Amino acid sequence: MDRILIDRDRIRGRVEEIGREITAVYGDCLDGLVIVPVLAGSIIFLADLIRTLPFKMKISVMTVSRYRGATTTGGATQFVHDLTLDIKGRHVLIVDDILDSGTTLRMVTAQLRERGPASLRTCVLLRKTARAPKDLTADFVGFDIEDSFVVGYGLDYDGHYRNWPDIAVLRPELYQ
């Protein structure tokens, strides 16, 4: 690692705050909420986030792949695993690890919107302010960050570092 960008204590505190924000929006939802995590990057964030939500929910995962092997530039975005739950008429919250170019979030949002949810919102742990498209906003954002390659807390480089408890900037010589 080059340096820790966001330590585990700040992450924990912000996840609790996001949980309160989401509860304020969905807490009175009688049918509960369908949470759609985009795997695998969001898995640790998702696990911590759902423990802060004091209401009924279902989880139905999507797996989307954009990075192949040891690359840091995206290839074609592909659905690897689709939802197994019908979301028509349901309140849906997409949970993703990072809003960078916006390609993945746009694709997932468009796919789910076609399925007729009652509402569709997005939650991202990180947003790269220099790269995130201005016309694509997330409803809930953990942290705005610089344009650096980050790993930890679910984010990876070539499948490694997801288990690192902090969000760290990866040394450039490792991925360039």
RAWOGI-V315591 format. One record per residue. N is the residue number from 1. PSI is psi in radians with two decimals (* if undefined). Layout:
# RAWOGI-V315591
n->N psi->PSI
n->N psi->PSI
This chain:
# RAWOGI-V315591
n->1 psi->2.55
n->2 psi->-0.83
n->3 psi->2.73
n->4 psi->2.21
n->5 psi->-0.79
n->6 psi->2.08
n->7 psi->2.88
n->8 psi->-0.55
n->9 psi->-0.73
n->10 psi->-0.70
n->11 psi->-0.87
n->12 psi->-0.80
n->13 psi->-0.73
n->14 psi->-0.64
n->15 psi->-0.70
n->16 psi->-0.69
n->17 psi->-0.76
n->18 psi->-0.70
n->19 psi->-0.72
n->20 psi->-0.68
n->21 psi->-0.78
n->22 psi->-0.71
n->23 psi->-0.66
n->24 psi->-0.57
n->25 psi->-0.77
n->26 psi->-0.04
n->27 psi->-0.50
n->28 psi->0.18
n->29 psi->1.87
n->30 psi->-0.61
n->31 psi->-0.08
n->32 psi->-3.05
n->33 psi->2.50
n->34 psi->2.07
n->35 psi->2.24
n->36 psi->1.66
n->37 psi->2.48
n->38 psi->1.94
n->39 psi->2.70
n->40 psi->-0.19
n->41 psi->-0.50
n->42 psi->-0.01
n->43 psi->-0.75
n->44 psi->-0.75
n->45 psi->-0.81
n->46 psi->-0.84
n->47 psi->-0.77
n->48 psi->-0.69
n->49 psi->-0.81
n->50 psi->-0.43
n->51 psi->-0.22
n->52 psi->-0.10
n->53 psi->1.97
n->54 psi->0.75
n->55 psi->2.99
n->56 psi->2.37
n->57 psi->2.80
n->58 psi->2.68
n->59 psi->2.30
n->60 psi->2.04
n->61 psi->2.66
n->62 psi->2.48
n->63 psi->2.16
n->64 psi->2.38
n->65 psi->2.30
n->66 psi->-0.62
n->67 psi->2.28
n->68 psi->2.16
n->69 psi->-2.46
n->70 psi->0.78
n->71 psi->2.68
n->72 psi->-0.02
n->73 psi->2.46
n->74 psi->2.51
n->75 psi->-2.72
n->76 psi->2.35
n->77 psi->2.32
n->78 psi->2.48
n->79 psi->2.22
n->80 psi->-0.63
n->81 psi->2.24
n->82 psi->2.95
n->83 psi->2.62
n->84 psi->0.10
n->85 psi->2.43
n->86 psi->2.17
n->87 psi->0.09
n->88 psi->2.21
n->89 psi->0.08
n->90 psi->2.73
n->91 psi->2.22
n->92 psi->2.38
n->93 psi->2.05
n->94 psi->2.30
n->95 psi->2.13
n->96 psi->2.83
n->97 psi->-0.78
n->98 psi->2.42
n->99 psi->1.88
n->100 psi->-1.65
n->101 psi->-0.38
n->102 psi->-0.09
n->103 psi->-0.89
n->104 psi->-0.84
n->105 psi->-0.68
n->106 psi->-0.80
n->107 psi->-0.81
n->108 psi->-0.77
n->109 psi->-0.79
n->110 psi->-0.78
n->111 psi->-0.81
n->112 psi->-0.60
n->113 psi->-0.62
n->114 psi->-0.31
n->115 psi->0.08
n->116 psi->0.75
n->117 psi->2.71
n->118 psi->-0.68
n->119 psi->2.71
n->120 psi->2.05
n->121 psi->2.91
n->122 psi->2.59
n->123 psi->2.19
n->124 psi->2.51
n->125 psi->-0.80
n->126 psi->2.56
n->127 psi->2.15
n->128 psi->1.81
n->129 psi->-0.55
n->130 psi->-0.38
n->131 psi->-0.47
n->132 psi->2.29
n->133 psi->2.41
n->134 psi->-0.44
n->135 psi->0.07
n->136 psi->1.90
n->137 psi->2.58
n->138 psi->2.48
n->139 psi->-0.58
n->140 psi->2.21
n->141 psi->2.27
n->142 psi->-1.05
n->143 psi->2.45
n->144 psi->2.32
n->145 psi->2.91
n->146 psi->2.97
n->147 psi->1.35
n->148 psi->2.78
n->149 psi->2.02
n->150 psi->2.61
n->151 psi->2.92
n->152 psi->2.81
n->153 psi->0.73
n->154 psi->-0.44
n->155 psi->2.53
n->156 psi->2.96
n->157 psi->1.99
n->158 psi->0.65
n->159 psi->-0.03
n->160 psi->2.80
n->161 psi->0.01
n->162 psi->-0.56
n->163 psi->-0.13
n->164 psi->2.24
n->165 psi->-0.26
n->166 psi->2.89
n->167 psi->2.13
n->168 psi->2.69
n->169 psi->2.24
n->170 psi->2.47
n->171 psi->2.23
n->172 psi->-0.60
n->173 psi->-0.28
n->174 psi->-0.41
n->175 psi->-0.03
n->176 psi->*
